[in-house]
Amino acid sequence: MRLTLLILLALHSDLLTAQKFALIENKGENAAYFDYSNPNSFVGVLMNNIDYIPNLVDQNGYEGVYDDFMLTQLGVCSEQMLSLTTSERISLHEPQTNEEIICIKTTQSLDAFLDSVKDIPIYQDLLLFDKQSLQLYWDNSCENCALRIFSKFYFDIRNTDALLIEDRENERWIHLIGQLKDGRHLITLSLRAEQLKDNDCFRFLHFVNADAGTALHKELKKQALYQSESEICRAWLQGKSEYYYFSTVLTTFDQINEPYCWNYTTSSGVQLVGVTNSESIGHLQQTIEQDSLTTELQLEQQRGDLFYLYSIETEDTVYIVKTNTDFATAYQNYTQYPDFTNYLYSDSTWLDSWWQTAHLGDTLRGMPQVVTYWKEGPPVQAAFYYKIGTDLYNVPKAYVTDLLFYTIQDTQKEIFLSYNYQMARDYEEFSGAMLKTINQDIERLEKYLNPEITWNSVTEQPTKKMSLNRIQKNLQLIHPILQY
């Protein structure tokens, strides 16, 4: 009798916690989803789109990530996980008029600032902040910028060895389960399935074969050297007034494109600072500092471009010409003109230097500019970032966004040079034949890219009623953060 009652109680407990789940583990056919060596597996795509994760987390109201307090309660060290940072401006309200102002960090110390505003009604709410926390906000904000509250949230996509799919009343969630150093498992990130189905918001990676990569590198170098020897470049080096602007292939196109979804503005006014050390997480890592093996080939102007202002009043160009007055007097006179002050030309040191060496009647020139037109370094290999869309007949099609040249340093693939192909195609109309050859080479290779990657097909897996308690026990899963 007692045994029967215990069995019934156990079954009742399981029924109470039974929800619709699907557990996808790293074995059999499902192991392909967890293949970190494949840039276009489920985990591989998330790794290469790490900078998009904060946008998704913000859209979910920070459900599915942890703060310091939650990790402490679970007995998990935050240093084991990735972190994303947000910042929010501190705004103050005047009690009588409910006027709102943004609190600005001054050059003062916090104590000096608080002392200077203690009698101003609108700043009274600031005095209610915890002093230790307020000091941290003050230290982390830049001078003459809005005072900001910085918050950290923790998640991870590394070491994921299971996915838990949960069907709620109106939506489906995908929970990433990762293994901690002590062998226990934790739901390290939760995202809505709908967010993972939009391929337009993700970029994919394809490694180019060695011969094609070498050919692309030679062609890009050829165009860079050709441009550095062009008539326009020579005129710019000499500081001729009609060629006041010159941009090399590198300065224009050595910037990696980001999918449009990444340009995300939060509705709450929170600023997404990004994921700590995100540049070292993907299959192609981005170097922060130039190593000793890299040599930059540069061009330096013989003299700077003519400096000019635009007069709103006369709708004409205004130049600064050296007169027979001393610099201090001339500078004081110039600052009286709205055209000068509106331009915020504050480098008086350079202006003074030019004034001392220029001849009477000479026109002011800016500092000679230096531009990098090419980089030499270790042997490189090539890869494409590409997006998946459809052609005119609504057939899936791959579109290259970036050509990347990378080096291999201690088994790590580091981006050495990039060519923003998506931007270059738009510029081809103005740059003409210079970009046409390499763009045609990329277009030919684009046809062989796979437009039907099934990285997110796991989101379609059927679910069934399962006991969360049993899943938790079988995986040694630390108390999950699912909502009911």
C-alpha positions as CSV (number, residue, x, y, z in Angstrom):
1,M,0.0,0.0,0.0
2,R,2.8,2.4,1.0
3,L,4.8,1.5,-2.1
4,T,1.8,2.0,-4.4
5,L,1.3,5.5,-2.8
6,L,5.0,6.4,-3.3
7,I,4.8,5.3,-6.9
8,L,1.6,7.4,-7.5
9,L,3.2,10.4,-5.9
10,A,6.3,10.1,-8.1
11,L,4.1,9.8,-11.2
12,H,2.1,12.8,-10.1
13,S,5.3,14.8,-9.6
14,D,6.5,13.9,-13.1
15,L,3.1,14.9,-14.6
16,L,3.2,18.3,-12.9
17,T,6.6,19.0,-14.4
18,A,6.0,17.4,-17.8
19,Q,6.2,19.9,-20.6
20,K,6.8,19.5,-24.4
21,F,10.5,19.1,-25.0
22,A,13.0,17.6,-27.5
23,L,16.5,16.8,-26.3
24,I,19.1,16.9,-29.0
25,E,22.4,15.5,-27.9
26,N,25.8,15.4,-29.5
27,K,25.7,11.9,-30.9
28,G,24.6,10.0,-34.0
29,E,23.2,12.1,-36.9
30,N,22.7,15.0,-34.5
31,A,26.4,15.3,-33.9
32,A,26.7,17.5,-37.0
33,Y,24.9,20.3,-35.2
34,F,27.7,20.4,-32.6
35,D,30.7,20.2,-35.0
36,Y,32.8,23.2,-34.0
37,S,35.3,22.6,-36.8
38,N,32.5,23.3,-39.4
39,P,31.8,27.0,-39.6
40,N,28.3,26.4,-40.9
41,S,27.1,23.9,-38.3
42,F,24.6,25.2,-35.7
43,V,27.3,26.0,-33.1
44,G,29.7,27.2,-35.9
45,V,27.3,29.8,-37.2
46,L,26.6,31.1,-33.7
47,M,30.4,31.4,-33.1
48,N,30.9,33.4,-36.3
49,N,27.9,35.6,-35.5
50,I,28.9,36.2,-31.8
51,D,28.4,40.0,-32.2
52,Y,24.7,39.5,-33.1
53,I,24.0,37.6,-29.9
54,P,23.5,40.8,-27.7
55,N,20.8,42.0,-30.1
56,L,18.9,38.7,-29.8
57,V,19.3,38.7,-26.0
58,D,18.0,42.3,-25.8
59,Q,15.0,41.4,-28.0
60,N,14.2,38.7,-25.4
61,G,14.3,41.0,-22.5
62,Y,17.5,39.4,-21.2
63,E,15.7,36.1,-20.5
64,G,18.0,33.2,-21.1
65,V,21.2,34.9,-19.7
66,Y,22.5,35.4,-16.2
67,D,23.7,38.2,-14.0
68,D,26.3,38.0,-11.3
69,F,23.7,37.3,-8.6
70,M,22.1,34.4,-10.5
71,L,25.4,32.7,-11.2
72,T,26.4,33.1,-7.5
73,Q,23.2,31.4,-6.4
74,L,23.9,28.5,-8.8
75,G,27.5,28.2,-7.7
76,V,28.9,29.0,-11.1
77,C,32.0,31.1,-11.6
78,S,31.4,33.9,-14.1
79,E,34.9,33.7,-15.4
80,Q,33.9,30.4,-17.1
81,M,31.4,32.2,-19.3
82,L,31.3,34.9,-22.0
83,S,29.9,38.2,-21.0
84,L,28.0,41.0,-22.8
85,T,27.8,44.5,-21.4
86,T,25.0,47.1,-21.7
87,S,25.0,50.7,-20.6
88,E,22.1,53.0,-19.8
89,R,22.2,56.7,-19.4
90,I,21.3,58.1,-15.9
91,S,18.5,60.6,-16.4
92,L,17.2,62.9,-13.6
93,H,13.8,64.5,-13.1
94,E,13.0,67.9,-11.6
95,P,10.4,67.3,-8.9
96,Q,8.1,70.2,-9.7
97,T,8.1,70.3,-13.5
98,N,9.1,66.7,-14.1
99,E,11.7,68.0,-16.5
100,E,14.2,65.4,-17.5
101,I,18.0,66.0,-18.0
102,I,20.9,63.7,-18.7
103,C,23.6,63.7,-16.0
104,I,27.0,64.5,-17.6
105,K,30.3,63.4,-16.1
106,T,32.6,66.4,-15.6
107,T,36.3,66.6,-15.1
108,Q,35.8,66.8,-11.4
109,S,36.0,63.9,-8.9
110,L,32.7,62.4,-8.0
111,D,32.8,63.9,-4.5
112,A,33.5,67.4,-5.9
113,F,30.7,67.0,-8.4
114,L,28.1,65.9,-5.8
115,D,29.1,68.8,-3.6
116,S,28.6,71.3,-6.4
117,V,25.1,70.1,-7.2
118,K,23.8,69.2,-3.8
119,D,21.6,72.3,-3.6
120,I,20.1,71.9,-7.1
121,P,16.7,70.2,-6.8
122,I,17.0,68.2,-10.0
123,Y,20.1,66.4,-8.8
124,Q,18.5,65.2,-5.5
125,D,17.7,61.7,-6.9
126,L,21.4,61.3,-7.7
127,L,22.2,61.6,-4.0
128,L,20.0,58.5,-3.3
129,F,22.3,56.2,-5.3
130,D,24.5,53.8,-3.4
131,K,27.8,55.6,-3.2
132,Q,29.9,52.6,-4.1
133,S,27.8,51.9,-7.2
134,L,27.7,55.5,-8.2
135,Q,31.5,55.7,-8.0
136,L,31.8,52.7,-10.3
137,Y,29.4,54.4,-12.9
138,W,31.5,57.6,-12.6
139,D,34.8,55.8,-13.1
140,N,33.5,53.8,-16.1
141,S,32.0,56.8,-18.0
142,C,34.1,59.1,-20.2
143,E,34.5,62.8,-19.4
144,N,31.9,65.2,-20.8
145,C,29.8,62.1,-21.7
146,A,26.5,61.0,-20.2
147,L,26.9,59.2,-16.9
148,R,26.0,55.6,-17.5
149,I,25.1,52.5,-15.6
150,F,27.0,49.5,-16.9
151,S,25.5,46.0,-16.5
152,K,27.0,42.6,-17.3
153,F,25.2,39.5,-18.4
154,Y,26.7,36.1,-18.9
155,F,26.1,33.4,-21.5
156,D,28.1,30.9,-23.5
157,I,28.0,29.0,-26.8
158,R,31.3,27.2,-26.4
159,N,31.3,23.6,-25.1
160,T,27.7,23.1,-26.1
161,D,26.9,19.4,-26.2
162,A,23.1,19.4,-26.1
163,L,20.1,21.5,-27.1
164,L,16.8,21.5,-25.3
165,I,13.9,22.5,-27.4
166,E,10.9,23.8,-25.4
167,D,7.4,24.5,-26.8
168,R,5.6,27.1,-24.8
169,E,2.0,28.2,-25.4
170,N,2.8,30.6,-28.3
171,E,6.5,30.2,-29.1
172,R,9.4,27.8,-29.2
173,W,12.6,28.3,-27.4
174,I,16.0,26.7,-28.1
175,H,18.2,26.3,-24.9
176,L,21.9,25.7,-25.4
177,I,23.3,23.3,-22.8
178,G,27.0,23.5,-22.1
179,Q,29.4,21.5,-19.9
180,L,31.2,23.3,-17.1
181,K,34.7,22.5,-15.9
182,D,33.4,20.4,-13.0
183,G,31.4,18.2,-15.4
184,R,28.0,19.6,-14.5
185,H,25.7,21.0,-17.3
186,L,24.1,24.4,-17.4
187,I,21.6,26.1,-19.8
188,T,24.1,28.7,-21.1
189,L,21.9,30.6,-23.5
190,S,18.3,30.6,-24.6
191,L,17.0,32.1,-27.8
192,R,13.6,32.0,-29.6
193,A,13.5,29.6,-32.6
194,E,12.0,32.4,-34.7
195,Q,15.2,34.4,-34.2
196,L,17.3,31.5,-35.6
197,K,15.2,31.0,-38.7
198,D,16.1,34.3,-40.4
199,N,19.1,33.5,-42.5
200,D,19.3,37.2,-43.7
201,C,20.6,38.1,-40.2
202,F,23.5,35.6,-40.2
203,R,26.7,35.5,-42.2
204,F,28.2,32.2,-43.3
205,L,31.8,31.3,-44.0
206,H,33.4,29.5,-46.9
207,F,37.2,28.7,-47.2
208,V,38.5,29.3,-50.7
209,N,40.9,26.7,-52.3
210,A,44.6,27.6,-52.3
211,D,44.9,28.4,-56.0
212,A,41.9,30.6,-56.2
213,G,42.9,32.4,-53.0
214,T,46.4,33.1,-54.3
215,A,44.9,34.5,-57.5
216,L,42.6,36.8,-55.6
217,H,45.4,38.0,-53.4
218,K,47.6,38.8,-56.4
219,E,44.7,40.7,-58.2
220,L,43.9,42.8,-55.1
221,K,47.6,43.7,-54.7
222,K,47.8,44.6,-58.4
223,Q,44.9,47.0,-58.0
224,A,46.4,48.6,-54.9
225,L,49.8,49.1,-56.5
226,Y,48.2,50.4,-59.7
227,Q,46.2,53.0,-57.7
228,S,49.3,54.1,-55.8
229,E,51.0,55.0,-59.1
230,S,48.0,56.7,-60.7
231,E,47.9,60.3,-61.8
232,I,45.3,61.1,-59.1
233,C,47.6,59.7,-56.4
234,R,50.6,61.7,-57.7
235,A,48.6,64.9,-57.7
236,W,47.3,64.2,-54.2
237,L,50.9,63.6,-52.9
238,Q,51.8,67.0,-54.3
239,G,48.9,68.6,-52.5
240,K,47.2,70.0,-55.6
241,S,44.0,71.7,-54.7
242,E,41.8,69.8,-57.2
243,Y,42.8,66.5,-55.6
244,Y,42.1,67.3,-52.0
245,Y,40.8,63.8,-51.3
246,F,42.4,60.4,-52.0
247,S,41.4,57.0,-50.7
248,T,43.3,53.8,-51.3
249,V,41.7,50.4,-51.9
250,L,42.7,49.4,-48.3
251,T,41.3,52.5,-46.6
252,T,38.1,52.2,-48.5
253,F,37.4,48.5,-48.5
254,D,39.4,46.9,-45.6
255,Q,36.3,46.9,-43.4
256,I,34.1,43.9,-42.8
257,N,30.5,44.2,-43.7
258,E,27.8,43.5,-41.1
259,P,24.3,42.1,-41.8
260,Y,21.6,44.8,-41.6
261,C,20.0,43.1,-38.5
262,W,23.1,43.9,-36.5
263,N,22.4,47.6,-36.7
264,Y,20.0,47.3,-33.9
265,T,18.7,50.1,-31.7
266,T,17.1,49.1,-28.4
267,S,13.6,50.5,-27.6
268,S,14.6,51.1,-24.0
269,G,17.5,53.3,-24.7
270,V,20.0,50.7,-23.5
271,Q,23.3,50.8,-25.4
272,L,24.7,47.4,-26.3
273,V,28.5,47.6,-25.7
274,G,29.1,44.1,-27.1
275,V,30.6,40.7,-26.1
276,T,34.0,40.8,-24.3
277,N,36.8,39.4,-26.5
278,S,34.4,38.7,-29.3
279,E,37.2,39.2,-31.9
280,S,38.8,35.9,-30.7
281,I,35.8,33.6,-30.7
282,G,34.9,32.9,-34.4
283,H,36.6,30.6,-36.9
284,L,38.4,33.7,-38.3
285,Q,39.7,35.9,-35.5
286,Q,40.3,39.6,-35.8
287,T,43.7,40.9,-34.6
288,I,43.7,44.0,-32.5
289,E,47.4,44.9,-32.8
290,Q,49.7,44.6,-35.8
291,D,52.4,41.9,-35.3
292,S,56.1,42.3,-36.1
293,L,55.8,40.3,-39.3
294,T,53.5,42.8,-40.9
295,T,54.8,45.7,-43.0
296,E,52.5,48.5,-44.1
297,L,53.3,50.2,-47.4
298,Q,52.4,53.9,-47.0
299,L,52.2,57.1,-49.0
300,E,52.9,60.5,-47.4
301,Q,51.9,63.8,-48.9
302,Q,54.7,66.3,-49.7
303,R,52.4,69.0,-48.4
304,G,49.0,69.0,-47.0
305,D,45.7,69.8,-48.7
306,L,44.4,73.3,-48.9
307,F,42.4,74.1,-45.8
308,Y,39.0,75.7,-46.5
309,L,35.8,76.6,-44.8
310,Y,32.3,76.8,-46.2
311,S,30.5,80.1,-45.5
312,I,26.8,79.6,-45.0
313,E,26.2,83.3,-45.3
314,T,27.9,83.7,-48.7
315,E,27.5,80.1,-49.8
316,D,31.2,80.2,-50.9
317,T,34.5,78.6,-50.0
318,V,36.7,80.6,-47.6
319,Y,40.5,80.1,-47.3
320,I,42.8,81.2,-44.6
321,V,45.7,83.3,-46.0
322,K,48.8,84.4,-44.1
323,T,48.9,88.1,-43.4
324,N,51.6,90.3,-41.9
325,T,50.1,90.2,-38.4
326,D,51.4,87.9,-35.7
327,F,49.8,84.5,-35.2
328,A,48.1,85.2,-31.8
329,T,46.4,88.3,-33.3
330,A,45.3,86.4,-36.5
331,Y,44.0,83.4,-34.6
332,Q,42.0,85.7,-32.3
333,N,40.5,87.4,-35.3
334,Y,39.6,84.1,-37.0
335,T,37.8,82.8,-34.0
336,Q,35.4,85.8,-34.2
337,Y,34.0,84.5,-37.5
338,P,31.1,82.0,-37.3
339,D,32.5,80.0,-40.3
340,F,35.7,79.3,-38.4
341,T,34.2,78.5,-35.0
342,N,31.5,76.3,-36.5
343,Y,34.1,74.2,-38.2
344,L,35.7,73.6,-34.7
345,Y,39.2,73.9,-36.1
346,S,41.0,73.5,-32.8
347,D,44.5,72.4,-33.8
348,S,46.1,75.8,-33.1
349,T,49.5,74.2,-32.7
350,W,49.5,73.1,-36.4
351,L,48.2,76.5,-37.5
352,D,50.9,78.2,-35.5
353,S,53.6,76.0,-37.1
354,W,52.3,76.7,-40.5
355,W,52.0,80.5,-39.8
356,Q,55.7,80.7,-38.8
357,T,57.0,78.9,-41.9
358,A,54.6,80.1,-44.6
359,H,55.3,83.1,-46.9
360,L,53.1,86.2,-46.9
361,G,50.0,85.5,-49.0
362,D,50.3,81.7,-48.7
363,T,47.0,79.7,-48.2
364,L,46.7,77.5,-45.1
365,R,47.2,73.8,-45.7
366,G,46.3,70.9,-43.4
367,M,48.9,68.5,-42.0
368,P,50.3,66.2,-44.7
369,Q,48.4,62.9,-44.6
370,V,49.7,59.4,-44.5
371,V,47.7,56.5,-46.0
372,T,48.4,52.8,-46.1
373,Y,47.9,51.3,-49.6
374,W,49.1,47.7,-49.0
375,K,50.2,45.3,-46.3
376,E,52.8,42.6,-46.5
377,G,53.1,39.8,-44.0
378,P,53.1,36.0,-43.6
379,P,51.5,33.8,-46.3
380,V,47.8,34.2,-46.5
381,Q,44.8,32.1,-47.4
382,A,41.4,33.3,-48.5
383,A,37.8,32.9,-47.4
384,F,34.4,34.4,-48.0
385,Y,31.8,35.7,-45.7
386,Y,28.4,35.4,-47.5
387,K,24.7,35.7,-46.9
388,I,21.8,33.6,-48.2
389,G,19.0,35.2,-50.1
390,T,17.0,34.4,-53.2
391,D,17.4,35.3,-56.9
392,L,14.8,36.8,-59.2
393,Y,13.0,33.4,-59.4
394,N,12.8,33.0,-55.6
395,V,15.5,30.3,-55.7
396,P,18.0,30.3,-52.7
397,K,21.2,32.0,-53.7
398,A,24.5,32.8,-51.9
399,Y,25.8,36.4,-52.1
400,V,29.4,37.1,-51.1
401,T,29.7,40.1,-48.8
402,D,33.4,40.0,-47.9
403,L,36.7,38.5,-49.2
404,L,39.0,37.8,-46.3
405,F,42.7,37.0,-46.3
406,Y,43.9,35.2,-43.2
407,T,47.1,33.9,-41.7
408,I,47.5,30.9,-39.5
409,Q,49.3,31.7,-36.2
410,D,49.6,28.9,-33.6
411,T,46.7,27.0,-35.2
412,Q,44.5,30.2,-35.0
413,K,43.2,31.7,-38.2
414,E,43.6,35.5,-38.0
415,I,42.2,38.0,-40.5
416,F,45.0,39.9,-42.1
417,L,43.2,41.8,-44.8
418,S,39.6,42.2,-46.0
419,Y,37.9,43.4,-49.1
420,N,34.3,44.5,-48.6
421,Y,32.9,43.1,-51.8
422,Q,29.4,44.3,-51.2
423,M,30.6,47.9,-51.0
424,A,33.0,47.4,-53.9
425,R,30.2,46.4,-56.2
426,D,28.5,49.6,-55.4
427,Y,31.7,51.6,-56.0
428,E,32.6,49.9,-59.2
429,E,30.5,52.4,-61.1
430,F,32.9,55.1,-59.9
431,S,36.1,53.2,-59.8
432,G,35.6,51.6,-63.2
433,A,38.1,49.0,-64.5
434,M,40.3,49.1,-61.4
435,L,37.8,47.0,-59.4
436,K,36.1,45.2,-62.3
437,T,38.6,42.3,-62.6
438,I,38.7,41.2,-59.0
439,N,34.9,41.7,-58.7
440,Q,34.4,39.4,-61.7
441,D,36.7,36.8,-60.2
442,I,34.7,36.8,-56.9
443,E,31.4,36.6,-58.8
444,R,32.5,33.5,-60.6
445,L,33.5,31.8,-57.4
446,E,30.2,32.9,-55.7
447,K,28.3,30.5,-58.0
448,Y,29.8,27.5,-56.1
449,L,28.8,28.5,-52.6
450,N,26.2,26.5,-50.8
451,P,22.9,28.4,-50.5
452,E,21.0,25.6,-48.7
453,I,22.8,25.3,-45.4
454,T,20.6,23.4,-42.9
455,W,22.3,24.8,-39.8
456,N,19.0,25.8,-38.2
457,S,16.9,22.8,-39.2
458,V,17.3,21.6,-35.5
459,T,14.7,24.2,-34.6
460,E,12.0,22.2,-36.5
461,Q,12.5,19.0,-34.4
462,P,9.2,17.6,-33.0
463,T,8.7,17.8,-29.3
464,K,6.8,15.5,-26.9
465,K,5.8,15.6,-23.2
466,M,8.8,15.0,-21.1
467,S,9.7,15.4,-17.5
468,L,12.1,18.3,-16.9
469,N,13.2,16.7,-13.7
470,R,14.4,13.6,-15.5
471,I,16.2,15.6,-18.1
472,Q,17.9,17.6,-15.3
473,K,18.9,14.4,-13.5
474,N,20.2,12.6,-16.6
475,L,22.4,15.5,-17.7
476,Q,23.4,16.7,-14.2
477,L,21.8,19.9,-15.2
478,I,22.0,22.8,-12.7
479,H,18.6,24.2,-11.9
480,P,17.3,25.5,-15.3
481,I,16.0,29.0,-15.9
482,L,12.8,28.0,-17.8
483,Q,9.6,29.9,-17.2
484,Y,6.2,28.4,-16.3
